[in-house]
Amino acid sequence: MIVIAPPSLAQITDRGLIYSDGGVWLNGSVAPAVTAIFPDSLVQTQAGHSAKIDVDGSAVLIAPETVMQFQGAELALDHGNLKLDTAREMKVLIGCITVSPITSDRTQYDVTDVDGRVKVVAIKNDVKIHLHGSIQRSKQGASSDLIVHEGEQATRSEHCGAPARPTQGLNGNGAALDSPWAWGLGLVAAGVIACFGLCHGDDPVSPSKP
């Protein structure tokens, strides 16, 4: 008789095990000490508490005060800090940014997202920061990808390519179009054009008679 045992949860790449120290929420409920975690699961750690996720070929340490979503081979970080040790090229998504190993060899890296700033630290092997939809490209159309080499770190905004909101007054560059004066001038111009079309409705624009 041949008995085929199902593989353990930690051996399936789209699911894993999460270990909690007592201050971790999983999908809105307090997580037990050890439980299975599946794609689209939401994890939130409280202050002073951390969690660990084991997946086939990868381990993730979730720091205190972190909110993230488990997506199997990818982790969507909303806020906080993740420390990854992966031999399966596990990625981290933060807004318009994707951080990923550039080799299938074991890679260790940290990703922190606080106040809209993303910091990536490459601990073992290199990682790549990819900016989705970024306008930060050269005239030759070069990629905006950034390689963070082992032992180095880089910081990026999670709002790739978003133009800065004008904060200056009328005398500042690019702010005049957003001012109340500009809106008023626009309305006056629109009124003059409308009046020109209505007030002279009885006279043809190009009279046939001289």
PyRosetta script that sets phi, psi and omega in degrees:
from pyrosetta import init, pose_from_sequence

init()
pose = pose_from_sequence("MIVIAPPSLAQITDRGLIYSDGGVWLNGSVAPAVTAIFPDSLVQTQAGHSAKIDVDGSAVLIAPETVMQFQGAELALDHGNLKLDTAREMKVLIGCITVSPITSDRTQYDVTDVDGRVKVVAIKNDVKIHLHGSIQRSKQGASSDLIVHEGEQATRSEHCGAPARPTQGLNGNGAALDSPWAWGLGLVAAGVIACFGLCHGDDPVSPSKP")
pose.set_psi(1, 132.0)
pose.set_omega(1, 179.0)
pose.set_phi(2, -107.3)
pose.set_psi(2, 124.8)
pose.set_omega(2, 179.2)
pose.set_phi(3, -107.8)
pose.set_psi(3, 123.5)
pose.set_omega(3, 178.9)
pose.set_phi(4, -103.3)
pose.set_psi(4, 112.8)
pose.set_omega(4, -178.8)
pose.set_phi(5, -87.5)
pose.set_psi(5, 139.5)
pose.set_omega(5, 177.5)
pose.set_phi(6, -66.7)
pose.set_psi(6, 145.1)
pose.set_omega(6, 179.0)
pose.set_phi(7, -64.6)
pose.set_psi(7, 152.1)
pose.set_omega(7, 178.9)
pose.set_phi(8, -69.5)
pose.set_psi(8, 158.9)
pose.set_omega(8, -178.5)
pose.set_phi(9, -60.7)
pose.set_psi(9, -34.5)
pose.set_omega(9, -177.5)
pose.set_phi(10, -73.8)
pose.set_psi(10, -6.7)
pose.set_omega(10, 179.6)
pose.set_phi(11, -101.3)
pose.set_psi(11, 4.1)
pose.set_omega(11, 179.0)
pose.set_phi(12, -108.2)
pose.set_psi(12, 125.9)
pose.set_omega(12, -168.8)
pose.set_phi(13, -69.3)
pose.set_psi(13, -19.9)
pose.set_omega(13, -177.5)
pose.set_phi(14, -99.5)
pose.set_psi(14, 9.9)
pose.set_omega(14, 176.3)
pose.set_phi(15, -152.7)
pose.set_psi(15, 167.7)
pose.set_omega(15, -177.5)
pose.set_phi(16, -163.3)
pose.set_psi(16, -159.8)
pose.set_omega(16, 177.8)
pose.set_phi(17, -120.6)
pose.set_psi(17, 140.3)
pose.set_omega(17, 176.6)
pose.set_phi(18, -117.0)
pose.set_psi(18, 134.7)
pose.set_omega(18, -179.5)
pose.set_phi(19, -111.8)
pose.set_psi(19, 127.7)
pose.set_omega(19, -176.7)
pose.set_phi(20, -117.6)
pose.set_psi(20, 145.9)
pose.set_omega(20, 176.8)
pose.set_phi(21, -98.0)
pose.set_psi(21, 11.7)
pose.set_omega(21, 175.3)
pose.set_phi(22, 110.8)
pose.set_psi(22, -14.3)
pose.set_omega(22, -179.2)
pose.set_phi(23, -119.4)
pose.set_psi(23, 40.8)
pose.set_omega(23, -175.6)
pose.set_phi(24, -123.6)
pose.set_psi(24, 136.6)
pose.set_omega(24, 176.3)
pose.set_phi(25, -106.9)
pose.set_psi(25, 135.4)
pose.set_omega(25, 178.1)
pose.set_phi(26, -123.9)
pose.set_psi(26, 113.8)
pose.set_omega(26, -178.3)
pose.set_phi(27, 53.9)
pose.set_psi(27, 40.9)
pose.set_omega(27, 174.2)
pose.set_phi(28, 86.6)
pose.set_psi(28, 0.2)
pose.set_omega(28, 179.1)
pose.set_phi(29, -126.8)
pose.set_psi(29, 157.0)
pose.set_omega(29, 178.9)
pose.set_phi(30, -65.0)
pose.set_psi(30, 127.5)
pose.set_omega(30, -177.4)
pose.set_phi(31, -79.1)
pose.set_psi(31, 140.0)
pose.set_omega(31, 173.3)
pose.set_phi(32, -68.2)
pose.set_psi(32, 175.1)
pose.set_omega(32, -177.2)
pose.set_phi(33, -59.0)
pose.set_psi(33, -41.6)
pose.set_omega(33, 177.6)
pose.set_phi(34, -141.3)
pose.set_psi(34, 129.9)
pose.set_omega(34, 178.2)
pose.set_phi(35, -155.8)
pose.set_psi(35, 164.2)
pose.set_omega(35, 178.2)
pose.set_phi(36, -76.0)
pose.set_psi(36, 149.4)
pose.set_omega(36, 175.9)
pose.set_phi(37, -129.4)
pose.set_psi(37, 136.4)
pose.set_omega(37, -174.3)
pose.set_phi(38, -121.3)
pose.set_psi(38, 163.9)
pose.set_omega(38, 179.0)
pose.set_phi(39, -53.9)
pose.set_psi(39, 144.7)
pose.set_omega(39, -179.1)
pose.set_phi(40, 75.0)
pose.set_psi(40, 11.5)
pose.set_omega(40, 176.6)
pose.set_phi(41, -78.1)
pose.set_psi(41, 136.6)
pose.set_omega(41, -179.6)
pose.set_phi(42, -99.6)
pose.set_psi(42, 129.2)
pose.set_omega(42, -178.6)
pose.set_phi(43, -119.6)
pose.set_psi(43, 133.2)
pose.set_omega(43, 177.5)
pose.set_phi(44, -136.7)
pose.set_psi(44, 123.9)
pose.set_omega(44, 178.4)
pose.set_phi(45, -101.4)
pose.set_psi(45, 141.1)
pose.set_omega(45, 180.0)
pose.set_phi(46, -87.5)
pose.set_psi(46, 167.7)
pose.set_omega(46, 178.7)
pose.set_phi(47, -58.3)
pose.set_psi(47, 131.6)
pose.set_omega(47, 179.1)
pose.set_phi(48, 82.2)
pose.set_psi(48, 4.3)
pose.set_omega(48, -178.3)
pose.set_phi(49, -130.7)
pose.set_psi(49, 147.9)
pose.set_omega(49, -179.4)
pose.set_phi(50, -134.2)
pose.set_psi(50, 172.9)
pose.set_omega(50, 179.8)
pose.set_phi(51, -144.7)
pose.set_psi(51, 164.4)
pose.set_omega(51, 178.6)
pose.set_phi(52, -135.6)
pose.set_psi(52, 138.1)
pose.set_omega(52, 176.4)
pose.set_phi(53, -117.6)
pose.set_psi(53, 129.4)
pose.set_omega(53, 174.9)
pose.set_phi(54, -111.0)
pose.set_psi(54, 123.3)
pose.set_omega(54, 175.7)
pose.set_phi(55, -127.9)
pose.set_psi(55, 163.7)
pose.set_omega(55, 179.8)
pose.set_phi(56, -54.2)
pose.set_psi(56, 112.2)
pose.set_omega(56, 177.5)
pose.set_phi(57, 82.3)
pose.set_psi(57, 1.6)
pose.set_omega(57, -177.3)
pose.set_phi(58, -143.2)
pose.set_psi(58, 148.0)
pose.set_omega(58, 173.2)
pose.set_phi(59, -134.6)
pose.set_psi(59, 137.7)
pose.set_omega(59, -177.0)
pose.set_phi(60, -128.8)
pose.set_psi(60, 125.7)
pose.set_omega(60, 173.4)
pose.set_phi(61, -99.1)
pose.set_psi(61, 122.8)
pose.set_omega(61, -178.8)
pose.set_phi(62, -100.9)
pose.set_psi(62, 114.9)
pose.set_omega(62, -176.6)
pose.set_phi(63, -72.1)
pose.set_psi(63, 164.6)
pose.set_omega(63, 176.5)
pose.set_phi(64, -58.8)
pose.set_psi(64, 151.7)
pose.set_omega(64, 178.1)
pose.set_phi(65, 56.9)
pose.set_psi(65, 48.2)
pose.set_omega(65, 179.3)
pose.set_phi(66, -121.7)
pose.set_psi(66, 140.2)
pose.set_omega(66, 175.0)
pose.set_phi(67, -122.0)
pose.set_psi(67, 125.9)
pose.set_omega(67, -177.9)
pose.set_phi(68, -152.1)
pose.set_psi(68, 161.7)
pose.set_omega(68, 176.8)
pose.set_phi(69, -120.4)
pose.set_psi(69, 130.1)
pose.set_omega(69, 179.0)
pose.set_phi(70, -84.5)
pose.set_psi(70, 127.0)
pose.set_omega(70, -179.7)
pose.set_phi(71, -128.6)
pose.set_psi(71, 35.0)
pose.set_omega(71, 179.5)
pose.set_phi(72, 77.5)
pose.set_psi(72, -105.6)
pose.set_omega(72, -178.8)
pose.set_phi(73, -79.9)
pose.set_psi(73, -2.2)
pose.set_omega(73, 179.3)
pose.set_phi(74, -132.4)
pose.set_psi(74, 151.8)
pose.set_omega(74, 176.8)
pose.set_phi(75, -125.1)
pose.set_psi(75, 127.8)
pose.set_omega(75, 178.0)
pose.set_phi(76, -98.3)
pose.set_psi(76, 109.9)
pose.set_omega(76, -177.5)
pose.set_phi(77, -93.5)
pose.set_psi(77, 121.6)
pose.set_omega(77, 177.5)
pose.set_phi(78, -92.1)
pose.set_psi(78, -38.3)
pose.set_omega(78, -177.5)
pose.set_phi(79, -167.9)
pose.set_psi(79, 140.8)
pose.set_omega(79, 174.4)
pose.set_phi(80, 115.0)
pose.set_psi(80, -147.8)
pose.set_omega(80, -173.1)
pose.set_phi(81, -139.8)
pose.set_psi(81, 137.0)
pose.set_omega(81, 176.2)
pose.set_phi(82, -126.4)
pose.set_psi(82, 138.9)
pose.set_omega(82, 175.4)
pose.set_phi(83, -118.8)
pose.set_psi(83, 118.6)
pose.set_omega(83, -174.4)
pose.set_phi(84, -111.3)
pose.set_psi(84, 141.8)
pose.set_omega(84, 172.2)
pose.set_phi(85, -131.6)
pose.set_psi(85, 102.5)
pose.set_omega(85, -170.0)
pose.set_phi(86, -135.3)
pose.set_psi(86, 140.7)
pose.set_omega(86, 171.1)
pose.set_phi(87, -114.8)
pose.set_psi(87, 12.0)
pose.set_omega(87, -180.0)
pose.set_phi(88, -120.7)
pose.set_psi(88, 20.0)
pose.set_omega(88, 177.4)
pose.set_phi(89, 56.0)
pose.set_psi(89, 42.0)
pose.set_omega(89, 177.9)
pose.set_phi(90, -64.2)
pose.set_psi(90, 135.8)
pose.set_omega(90, -175.8)
pose.set_phi(91, -106.1)
pose.set_psi(91, 161.5)
pose.set_omega(91, 173.3)
pose.set_phi(92, -125.1)
pose.set_psi(92, 129.1)
pose.set_omega(92, 178.9)
pose.set_phi(93, -107.5)
pose.set_psi(93, 130.9)
pose.set_omega(93, 176.8)
pose.set_phi(94, -138.1)
pose.set_psi(94, 101.5)
pose.set_omega(94, -179.3)
pose.set_phi(95, 59.4)
pose.set_psi(95, -118.7)
pose.set_omega(95, -179.0)
pose.set_phi(96, -91.7)
pose.set_psi(96, 8.5)
pose.set_omega(96, -174.7)
pose.set_phi(97, -110.5)
pose.set_psi(97, 138.5)
pose.set_omega(97, 169.6)
pose.set_phi(98, -121.8)
pose.set_psi(98, 127.7)
pose.set_omega(98, 176.2)
pose.set_phi(99, -110.4)
pose.set_psi(99, 127.6)
pose.set_omega(99, -175.8)
pose.set_phi(100, -147.4)
pose.set_psi(100, 149.0)
pose.set_omega(100, 173.1)
pose.set_phi(101, -65.0)
pose.set_psi(101, 153.8)
pose.set_omega(101, 177.9)
pose.set_phi(102, -105.3)
pose.set_psi(102, 8.3)
pose.set_omega(102, 177.9)
pose.set_phi(103, -143.8)
pose.set_psi(103, 155.3)
pose.set_omega(103, 176.9)
pose.set_phi(104, -83.0)
pose.set_psi(104, -4.7)
pose.set_omega(104, 174.9)
pose.set_phi(105, -68.9)
pose.set_psi(105, 161.4)
pose.set_omega(105, -178.9)
pose.set_phi(106, -56.4)
pose.set_psi(106, 127.2)
pose.set_omega(106, -177.9)
pose.set_phi(107, -129.2)
pose.set_psi(107, 135.2)
pose.set_omega(107, 176.7)
pose.set_phi(108, -120.4)
pose.set_psi(108, 129.1)
pose.set_omega(108, 178.2)
pose.set_phi(109, -156.0)
pose.set_psi(109, 157.0)
pose.set_omega(109, 179.6)
pose.set_phi(110, -114.3)
pose.set_psi(110, 143.9)
pose.set_omega(110, 174.8)
pose.set_phi(111, -131.2)
pose.set_psi(111, 127.6)
pose.set_omega(111, 179.3)
pose.set_phi(112, -125.6)
pose.set_psi(112, 133.3)
pose.set_omega(112, 177.1)
pose.set_phi(113, -127.6)
pose.set_psi(113, 108.1)
pose.set_omega(113, -179.9)
pose.set_phi(114, -138.1)
pose.set_psi(114, 126.8)
pose.set_omega(114, 176.2)
pose.set_phi(115, 56.0)
pose.set_psi(115, 39.3)
pose.set_omega(115, 175.6)
pose.set_phi(116, 79.3)
pose.set_psi(116, 1.6)
pose.set_omega(116, 178.6)
pose.set_phi(117, -109.9)
pose.set_psi(117, 130.3)
pose.set_omega(117, -178.3)
pose.set_phi(118, -107.7)
pose.set_psi(118, 125.5)
pose.set_omega(118, 177.3)
pose.set_phi(119, -115.2)
pose.set_psi(119, 130.3)
pose.set_omega(119, -180.0)
pose.set_phi(120, -119.5)
pose.set_psi(120, 128.8)
pose.set_omega(120, 178.5)
pose.set_phi(121, -120.5)
pose.set_psi(121, 121.8)
pose.set_omega(121, 177.6)
pose.set_phi(122, -92.6)
pose.set_psi(122, 113.7)
pose.set_omega(122, -176.8)
pose.set_phi(123, -94.1)
pose.set_psi(123, -47.6)
pose.set_omega(123, 177.9)
pose.set_phi(124, -133.0)
pose.set_psi(124, 120.8)
pose.set_omega(124, -175.2)
pose.set_phi(125, 69.8)
pose.set_psi(125, 170.1)
pose.set_omega(125, -174.4)
pose.set_phi(126, -90.6)
pose.set_psi(126, 155.0)
pose.set_omega(126, 174.5)
pose.set_phi(127, -130.8)
pose.set_psi(127, 161.7)
pose.set_omega(127, -178.1)
pose.set_phi(128, -118.2)
pose.set_psi(128, 136.9)
pose.set_omega(128, 172.8)
pose.set_phi(129, -104.2)
pose.set_psi(129, 118.2)
pose.set_omega(129, 179.0)
pose.set_phi(130, -110.1)
pose.set_psi(130, 128.1)
pose.set_omega(130, -179.6)
pose.set_phi(131, -102.0)
pose.set_psi(131, 111.8)
pose.set_omega(131, -178.2)
pose.set_phi(132, -76.7)
pose.set_psi(132, 129.3)
pose.set_omega(132, 176.1)
pose.set_phi(133, 67.7)
pose.set_psi(133, 21.7)
pose.set_omega(133, -177.8)
pose.set_phi(134, -72.3)
pose.set_psi(134, 142.9)
pose.set_omega(134, 174.5)
pose.set_phi(135, -94.4)
pose.set_psi(135, 2.5)
pose.set_omega(135, -178.2)
pose.set_phi(136, -85.3)
pose.set_psi(136, 73.9)
pose.set_omega(136, 179.2)
pose.set_phi(137, -127.3)
pose.set_psi(137, 153.0)
pose.set_omega(137, -179.9)
pose.set_phi(138, -76.1)
pose.set_psi(138, 170.6)
pose.set_omega(138, -179.9)
pose.set_phi(139, -64.4)
pose.set_psi(139, -24.0)
pose.set_omega(139, 178.9)
pose.set_phi(140, -84.9)
pose.set_psi(140, 1.3)
pose.set_omega(140, 178.2)
pose.set_phi(141, 79.0)
pose.set_psi(141, 24.7)
pose.set_omega(141, -179.5)
pose.set_phi(142, -65.5)
pose.set_psi(142, 152.3)
pose.set_omega(142, -178.1)
pose.set_phi(143, -67.8)
pose.set_psi(143, 148.8)
pose.set_omega(143, 177.4)
pose.set_phi(144, -91.5)
pose.set_psi(144, 8.7)
pose.set_omega(144, 178.5)
pose.set_phi(145, -63.1)
pose.set_psi(145, 146.8)
pose.set_omega(145, 179.3)
pose.set_phi(146, -126.8)
pose.set_psi(146, 129.9)
pose.set_omega(146, 176.2)
pose.set_phi(147, -94.5)
pose.set_psi(147, 124.2)
pose.set_omega(147, 175.1)
pose.set_phi(148, -101.0)
pose.set_psi(148, 112.1)
pose.set_omega(148, -175.2)
pose.set_phi(149, -79.6)
pose.set_psi(149, 157.2)
pose.set_omega(149, -179.7)
pose.set_phi(150, -52.3)
pose.set_psi(150, 130.9)
pose.set_omega(150, -179.3)
pose.set_phi(151, 87.1)
pose.set_psi(151, -1.9)
pose.set_omega(151, -179.6)
pose.set_phi(152, -112.6)
pose.set_psi(152, 172.7)
pose.set_omega(152, 177.0)
pose.set_phi(153, -143.8)
pose.set_psi(153, 160.1)
pose.set_omega(153, 179.6)
pose.set_phi(154, -146.5)
pose.set_psi(154, 153.0)
pose.set_omega(154, -179.7)
pose.set_phi(155, -126.1)
pose.set_psi(155, 137.3)
pose.set_omega(155, 179.7)
pose.set_phi(156, -140.8)
pose.set_psi(156, 158.4)
pose.set_omega(156, 172.7)
pose.set_phi(157, -83.8)
pose.set_psi(157, 142.8)
pose.set_omega(157, 179.8)
pose.set_phi(158, -77.3)
pose.set_psi(158, -5.4)
pose.set_omega(158, 178.9)
pose.set_phi(159, -102.3)
pose.set_psi(159, 79.3)
pose.set_omega(159, -174.9)
pose.set_phi(160, -67.5)
pose.set_psi(160, 128.3)
pose.set_omega(160, 171.6)
pose.set_phi(161, 71.2)
pose.set_psi(161, 1.9)
pose.set_omega(161, -179.9)
pose.set_phi(162, -74.6)
pose.set_psi(162, 125.9)
pose.set_omega(162, -180.0)
pose.set_phi(163, -65.9)
pose.set_psi(163, 142.9)
pose.set_omega(163, -179.8)
pose.set_phi(164, -66.1)
pose.set_psi(164, 138.9)
pose.set_omega(164, 179.1)
pose.set_phi(165, -74.1)
pose.set_psi(165, 128.5)
pose.set_omega(165, -178.7)
pose.set_phi(166, -60.1)
pose.set_psi(166, 136.0)
pose.set_omega(166, 179.3)
pose.set_phi(167, -121.9)
pose.set_psi(167, -2.0)
pose.set_omega(167, -177.3)
pose.set_phi(168, -90.7)
pose.set_psi(168, 167.7)
pose.set_omega(168, 179.8)
pose.set_phi(169, -84.4)
pose.set_psi(169, -156.4)
pose.set_omega(169, -177.5)
pose.set_phi(170, -63.9)
pose.set_psi(170, -29.9)
pose.set_omega(170, -178.3)
pose.set_phi(171, -83.6)
pose.set_psi(171, -3.5)
pose.set_omega(171, -179.0)
pose.set_phi(172, -88.3)
pose.set_psi(172, 159.0)
pose.set_omega(172, -179.5)
pose.set_phi(173, -70.7)
pose.set_psi(173, 129.2)
pose.set_omega(173, 172.4)
pose.set_phi(174, 77.8)
pose.set_psi(174, 2.7)
pose.set_omega(174, -175.6)
pose.set_phi(175, -100.3)
pose.set_psi(175, -15.8)
pose.set_omega(175, -172.8)
pose.set_phi(176, -63.6)
pose.set_psi(176, -34.1)
pose.set_omega(176, -177.1)
pose.set_phi(177, -68.8)
pose.set_psi(177, -19.5)
pose.set_omega(177, 180.0)
pose.set_phi(178, -95.2)
pose.set_psi(178, 2.7)
pose.set_omega(178, -174.1)
pose.set_phi(179, -85.9)
pose.set_psi(179, 157.0)
pose.set_omega(179, 175.7)
pose.set_phi(180, -60.0)
pose.set_psi(180, -32.9)
pose.set_omega(180, 178.9)
pose.set_phi(181, -62.7)
pose.set_psi(181, -41.7)
pose.set_omega(181, -179.2)
pose.set_phi(182, -64.3)
pose.set_psi(182, -41.4)
pose.set_omega(182, 177.6)
pose.set_phi(183, -61.9)
pose.set_psi(183, -41.6)
pose.set_omega(183, -179.8)
pose.set_phi(184, -64.3)
pose.set_psi(184, -43.3)
pose.set_omega(184, 178.1)
pose.set_phi(185, -62.9)
pose.set_psi(185, -36.3)
pose.set_omega(185, 178.5)
pose.set_phi(186, -65.2)
pose.set_psi(186, -40.6)
pose.set_omega(186, 179.5)
pose.set_phi(187, -67.3)
pose.set_psi(187, -39.6)
pose.set_omega(187, 178.7)
pose.set_phi(188, -63.1)
pose.set_psi(188, -44.2)
pose.set_omega(188, 179.8)
pose.set_phi(189, -61.6)
pose.set_psi(189, -41.4)
pose.set_omega(189, 179.1)
pose.set_phi(190, -63.5)
pose.set_psi(190, -38.5)
pose.set_omega(190, 179.9)
pose.set_phi(191, -66.1)
pose.set_psi(191, -39.2)
pose.set_omega(191, 179.2)
pose.set_phi(192, -64.0)
pose.set_psi(192, -41.9)
pose.set_omega(192, -180.0)
pose.set_phi(193, -65.0)
pose.set_psi(193, -42.2)
pose.set_omega(193, 179.9)
pose.set_phi(194, -64.2)
pose.set_psi(194, -40.9)
pose.set_omega(194, -179.5)
pose.set_phi(195, -66.2)
pose.set_psi(195, -37.0)
pose.set_omega(195, 179.2)
pose.set_phi(196, -60.5)
pose.set_psi(196, -35.7)
pose.set_omega(196, -179.5)
pose.set_phi(197, -79.6)
pose.set_psi(197, -29.9)
pose.set_omega(197, -174.6)
pose.set_phi(198, -94.7)
pose.set_psi(198, -41.3)
pose.set_omega(198, -174.0)
pose.set_phi(199, -69.2)
pose.set_psi(199, -21.1)
pose.set_omega(199, -179.2)
pose.set_phi(200, -114.4)
pose.set_psi(200, 33.2)
pose.set_omega(200, -177.1)
pose.set_phi(201, -67.6)
pose.set_psi(201, -23.0)
pose.set_omega(201, -176.9)
pose.set_phi(202, -83.7)
pose.set_psi(202, -16.9)
pose.set_omega(202, -177.8)
pose.set_phi(203, -109.4)
pose.set_psi(203, 127.8)
pose.set_omega(203, 178.8)
pose.set_phi(204, -66.6)
pose.set_psi(204, 147.3)
pose.set_omega(204, -179.2)
pose.set_phi(205, -65.0)
pose.set_psi(205, -38.3)
pose.set_omega(205, 178.2)
pose.set_phi(206, -121.2)
pose.set_psi(206, 85.8)
pose.set_omega(206, -175.4)
pose.set_phi(207, -61.3)
pose.set_psi(207, 142.9)
pose.set_omega(207, -179.3)
pose.set_phi(208, -76.6)
pose.set_psi(208, -21.8)
pose.set_omega(208, 179.7)
pose.set_phi(209, -103.4)
pose.set_psi(209, 142.1)
pose.set_omega(209, 178.3)
pose.set_phi(210, -68.3)
pose.dump_pdb("model.pdb")
